[in-house]
Amino acid sequence: MHLASNVPGRAIMQFHDNDAFRIENKVVVLQPNKELLEFEMKNDTVLIPTKLNKKMAKDALAHVTTASYLYKERKYRMKNKK
């Protein structure tokens, strides 16, 4: 699977019940029973709090929810290509 060169890199991260969704240097953090938080990453250890981008927050929730569903339902395997 390949993404077009103009599609920004992204990642989904999880630790216990906490999730994060990253696109380039922006990260949305999702924690149970708490408001979503957004940060700008200056490097791997420096996170600057920023105003929550509602579109990115919606995308974060969709990605994290979908990944969780696919894992729980064991639907994460790709079909063999011939």
N, C-alpha and C positions, 0 to 999 in steps of 0.2 A: 504494500500500500504506500503510495507516495502523495504528498501534498504539493500543491503548486507553490512555486518559490515566493509568491506574494502573500501566502497564508502565514500569519505569525505563529511562532511556536507556542505550545500550550502544554499544561500538565495538570493532572488531578493528584492531590496528595491526601493521605489519610493517616490519622493517628488516633486510635480508639474511636470515640464518637465525634472527633473533630475532623473537618475536611477543609481543603483549600483548593482553589481553582486559579491557575496562573496563566496569563497571556503576556508574553514578553516580560516586562518588569512590573506588571500590575498583578496583585494577588487579592482575591476575596476569600476571607476566612469564615467558615460556617461552624457554629458551635451550638449544641442543643440548648434550647430555651434562652438564647441570647440574640441580640441584634447582629446582623452581618457586619463585618468590618472589611475595609479595603486599605491596602498598603501599596506604596511604591517601593520596590526593592532597589537599593543603591548598590548592594552586593549581597553575598549569601548570608550576612549577619546583620545588615542594617536595613530596617524596614521603617519607612516614614508613613504615618497615618495620613490618609487622604479622604476626601469626600466620596461617599459610596456612589459609584456609577450604577444606576438602577438596571440598565440593560446588561451590564456585565454580571451583576448580582443575579439576575434572572437566568442568564446563561450558566452561571456557576451552579445554581440550584438544579437546573435541568441536567447538566453533565453529571453531577454527583448522584442525583436520584437515579438516573439511567444506569450509571455504572453499578450502583448498589443493587438495583433490580436484576440486571444481567448476571451479576455474580450469584445472588441468592437463588435465582432460577436456573443457574448453570447454562446460560445461553450465550456465554462469552466466547465460545469456540468459533473460529472461522471455518467455513466450508472449504474442503480441499479443492484446489484449482487444478484443472487438467490441461 
